[in-house]
Amino acid sequence: MEDLSAKALQSDTNTYMLIKEEVRKVVSKGKAAGVLRLVFHDAGTFEMDGNSGGMNGSIVYELERPENSGLKKSLKILDKAKGEVDAIQQVSWADMIAVAGAEAVSVCGGPTIPVQLGRLDSLEPDAEGQLPQESLDAPGLKQSFKRKGLSTQELVALSGAHTLGSKGFGSPFVFDNSYYKILLEKPWKSSGGMSSMVGLPSDHALVEDDECLRWIKKYADNQNMFFDDFKKAYIKLVNSGARWKSL
């Protein structure tokens, strides 16, 4: 039995390195934000009550939903990498997306995040309306994340992913703590035309909440702490609701 376990572990390690290698070929800094968004939209459907949704690859069936607009492109990028991996060793979409999101963070200078393999894919879409809405206020966001088994601190840490992409938080291609620094400035409150475009209503809401604000200030002051907490929260996110293959 031990021999079998060792072989399975070695096989998983080889597959993991292969996935990372193929993902690196297709995920440039400019594509990182979209790939990371795939992770949030696949795993973000998890609900602890009923243990439904989560990191299960069901996003491939949910691309027509309005909240997932723009994700077809990101999935298509990964489809090429998945084809290369599948030719050597079959990999689930859930594993593929989980590893790709971690690599997207790393490509942009963020922390290195290890991802365990072995998730099984769902054969159908998850229920609709499970993703946190972008218009939620802070109490609504905290409640939504709580139902997913995520704390307020994890909500604030994971929101730091908005440092990537076109939301207006620092360089769109650099994963750093500029999201928190800019949140504290509340640029959307100034009269300048462009500044009102910074962030989503849910980003603006975080800084108005005392509990969230404590973490925003900590992460604005300490990028290493943000990286460490983001890494832990990301691992928890990509394991949420996952069904695992048995050895």
C-alpha positions as CSV (number, residue, x, y, z in Angstrom):
1,M,0.0,0.0,0.0
2,E,2.8,2.4,0.9
3,D,4.4,1.7,-2.4
4,L,1.2,2.6,-4.2
5,S,0.8,5.8,-2.2
6,A,4.4,6.8,-3.0
7,K,3.8,6.2,-6.7
8,A,0.6,8.2,-6.7
9,L,2.3,11.0,-4.9
10,Q,5.2,11.0,-7.5
11,S,2.6,10.9,-10.3
12,D,0.8,13.9,-8.8
13,T,4.0,15.8,-8.4
14,N,4.9,15.2,-12.1
15,T,1.4,16.2,-13.2
16,Y,1.6,19.4,-11.0
17,M,4.9,20.4,-12.5
18,L,3.5,19.8,-16.0
19,I,0.4,21.8,-15.4
20,K,2.5,24.7,-14.1
21,E,4.8,24.5,-17.1
22,E,1.9,24.6,-19.6
23,V,0.0,27.3,-17.8
24,R,3.2,29.5,-17.8
25,K,3.3,29.2,-21.6
26,V,-0.2,30.7,-22.0
27,V,-0.8,33.0,-19.0
28,S,1.0,36.3,-19.5
29,K,0.7,39.2,-17.1
30,G,-2.0,40.7,-19.3
31,K,-4.1,37.5,-19.0
32,A,-3.5,36.9,-15.3
33,A,-6.5,38.9,-14.0
34,G,-9.0,37.0,-16.1
35,V,-7.5,33.6,-15.1
36,L,-7.7,34.5,-11.4
37,R,-11.3,35.6,-11.9
38,L,-12.1,32.1,-13.2
39,V,-11.0,30.7,-9.8
40,F,-13.2,33.1,-7.9
41,H,-16.2,32.4,-10.1
42,D,-15.8,28.6,-10.0
43,A,-15.0,28.3,-6.2
44,G,-17.2,31.2,-5.2
45,T,-20.4,29.2,-5.6
46,F,-19.7,27.2,-2.5
47,E,-22.3,27.2,0.3
48,M,-21.6,25.4,3.5
49,D,-25.3,24.7,4.1
50,G,-26.0,21.8,1.9
51,N,-22.3,21.6,1.0
52,S,-23.0,22.7,-2.6
53,G,-21.0,24.4,-5.3
54,G,-17.3,25.2,-4.9
55,M,-14.1,24.3,-6.8
56,N,-15.5,21.7,-9.1
57,G,-14.9,22.9,-12.7
58,S,-18.6,23.6,-13.2
59,I,-17.7,27.1,-14.5
60,V,-17.4,25.4,-17.9
61,Y,-21.2,25.1,-18.0
62,E,-21.9,28.6,-16.6
63,L,-20.2,30.9,-19.1
64,E,-23.5,32.3,-20.4
65,R,-24.4,33.7,-17.0
66,P,-24.2,37.5,-16.9
67,E,-21.9,37.4,-13.9
68,N,-19.4,35.3,-15.9
69,S,-19.2,37.6,-18.9
70,G,-15.7,37.8,-20.3
71,L,-14.6,34.4,-18.8
72,K,-14.9,32.5,-22.0
73,K,-11.7,34.1,-23.2
74,S,-9.8,33.0,-20.0
75,L,-11.1,29.5,-20.2
76,K,-10.1,29.3,-23.9
77,I,-6.5,30.3,-22.9
78,L,-6.4,27.4,-20.4
79,D,-8.0,25.0,-22.8
80,K,-4.9,24.9,-24.8
81,A,-2.7,24.2,-21.8
82,K,-5.2,21.5,-20.6
83,G,-5.0,19.8,-23.9
84,E,-1.2,19.5,-23.6
85,V,-1.5,18.1,-20.1
86,D,-4.3,15.7,-20.9
87,A,-2.2,14.2,-23.7
88,I,0.2,12.9,-21.0
89,Q,-2.0,12.7,-17.9
90,Q,-5.8,13.5,-17.6
91,V,-6.4,16.5,-15.4
92,S,-9.7,17.9,-14.1
93,W,-10.8,21.4,-14.9
94,A,-11.1,22.1,-11.2
95,D,-7.4,21.3,-10.7
96,M,-6.4,23.1,-13.9
97,I,-8.1,26.3,-12.9
98,A,-6.9,26.2,-9.2
99,V,-3.2,25.8,-10.4
100,A,-3.6,28.4,-13.1
101,G,-4.9,31.0,-10.7
102,A,-2.0,30.4,-8.4
103,E,0.4,30.8,-11.3
104,A,-1.3,34.0,-12.4
105,V,-0.6,35.5,-9.0
106,S,3.0,34.3,-9.2
107,V,3.6,35.6,-12.8
108,C,2.6,39.1,-11.6
109,G,5.1,39.1,-8.7
110,G,2.8,37.8,-6.0
111,P,3.4,34.9,-3.5
112,T,4.1,31.3,-4.6
113,I,1.0,29.3,-3.8
114,P,1.2,25.5,-3.6
115,V,-2.0,23.7,-4.9
116,Q,-2.9,20.1,-4.1
117,L,-4.2,18.0,-7.0
118,G,-7.1,15.5,-7.0
119,R,-10.3,17.5,-7.4
120,L,-13.1,15.9,-9.4
121,D,-15.1,17.8,-11.9
122,S,-18.9,18.4,-11.6
123,L,-20.9,17.1,-14.6
124,E,-23.4,19.9,-14.3
125,P,-23.6,23.6,-13.5
126,D,-23.9,24.9,-9.9
127,A,-27.0,26.6,-8.7
128,E,-27.4,30.2,-9.9
129,G,-27.1,33.3,-7.7
130,Q,-24.5,31.9,-5.4
131,L,-21.6,34.4,-6.2
132,P,-21.3,37.4,-3.9
133,Q,-22.9,40.4,-5.8
134,E,-20.7,43.3,-6.7
135,S,-23.3,45.7,-5.2
136,L,-23.3,44.3,-1.7
137,D,-22.5,46.5,1.3
138,A,-19.9,45.3,3.9
139,P,-22.4,43.5,6.2
140,G,-23.8,41.7,3.1
141,L,-20.4,40.7,1.9
142,K,-19.3,39.5,5.3
143,Q,-22.5,37.4,5.5
144,S,-22.0,36.0,2.0
145,F,-18.4,35.0,2.8
146,K,-19.4,33.5,6.2
147,R,-21.9,31.2,4.4
148,K,-18.8,30.0,2.3
149,G,-16.8,29.3,5.5
150,L,-14.6,32.4,5.0
151,S,-13.9,35.0,7.6
152,T,-13.9,38.8,7.3
153,Q,-10.1,38.7,7.3
154,E,-10.2,36.2,4.4
155,L,-12.7,38.4,2.6
156,V,-10.4,41.4,2.8
157,A,-7.3,39.3,1.9
158,L,-9.0,37.7,-1.2
159,S,-10.3,41.1,-2.3
160,G,-6.7,42.1,-2.8
161,A,-6.8,40.2,-6.0
162,H,-8.4,43.3,-7.5
163,T,-4.9,44.8,-7.6
164,L,-4.7,42.9,-11.0
165,G,-6.7,44.0,-14.0
166,S,-8.4,47.2,-15.0
167,K,-10.2,48.2,-11.7
168,G,-7.8,51.1,-11.2
169,F,-5.8,49.8,-8.2
170,G,-2.1,50.4,-9.2
171,S,-0.5,48.6,-12.1
172,P,-2.9,46.1,-13.7
173,F,-0.1,43.6,-14.1
174,V,1.6,43.7,-10.7
175,F,0.3,41.7,-7.7
176,D,1.1,43.9,-4.7
177,N,-0.6,45.6,-1.8
178,S,-1.5,48.8,-3.8
179,Y,-5.2,47.8,-3.6
180,Y,-5.3,48.6,0.1
181,K,-3.3,51.8,-0.1
182,I,-5.6,53.1,-2.8
183,L,-8.7,52.0,-0.8
184,L,-7.6,54.1,2.1
185,E,-7.4,57.2,-0.2
186,K,-11.0,56.7,-1.3
187,P,-10.3,58.3,-4.7
188,W,-13.9,57.6,-5.9
189,K,-15.0,60.4,-3.5
190,S,-13.0,63.1,-5.3
191,S,-14.6,65.1,-8.1
192,G,-12.2,63.9,-10.8
193,G,-13.9,62.0,-13.6
194,M,-11.6,59.0,-13.8
195,S,-11.3,58.5,-10.1
196,S,-15.0,57.5,-9.8
197,M,-14.1,54.5,-12.0
198,V,-11.8,53.0,-9.3
199,G,-13.1,49.7,-8.0
200,L,-16.5,48.1,-7.6
201,P,-19.2,49.2,-5.1
202,S,-18.2,46.2,-3.0
203,D,-14.6,47.5,-2.8
204,H,-15.8,50.9,-1.7
205,A,-18.0,49.2,1.0
206,L,-15.1,47.4,2.7
207,V,-13.4,50.6,3.7
208,E,-16.5,51.9,5.4
209,D,-16.6,48.9,7.7
210,D,-14.5,49.1,10.9
211,E,-13.6,45.4,11.0
212,C,-12.6,45.4,7.3
213,L,-10.8,48.7,7.7
214,R,-8.5,47.2,10.4
215,W,-7.3,44.5,7.9
216,I,-7.1,47.0,5.0
217,K,-4.7,49.2,7.1
218,K,-2.6,46.2,8.1
219,Y,-2.2,45.0,4.5
220,A,-1.5,48.6,3.3
221,D,1.3,48.7,5.8
222,N,2.7,45.2,5.4
223,Q,2.8,43.5,2.0
224,N,4.4,40.4,3.4
225,M,1.5,39.9,5.8
226,F,-0.9,40.4,2.8
227,F,0.9,37.8,0.7
228,D,0.9,35.3,3.5
229,D,-2.8,35.8,4.3
230,F,-3.8,35.8,0.6
231,K,-1.9,32.5,0.1
232,K,-3.7,30.8,3.0
233,A,-7.1,32.2,2.0
234,Y,-6.5,31.1,-1.7
235,I,-5.7,27.6,-0.6
236,K,-8.8,27.5,1.5
237,L,-10.9,28.9,-1.4
238,V,-9.7,26.3,-4.0
239,N,-10.3,23.5,-1.6
240,S,-13.8,24.6,-0.7
241,G,-16.6,22.3,-1.8
242,A,-14.0,20.2,-3.7
243,R,-14.7,16.5,-4.2
244,W,-11.5,14.5,-4.1
245,K,-10.5,11.4,-6.0
246,S,-9.4,8.6,-3.7
247,L,-6.0,6.9,-4.2
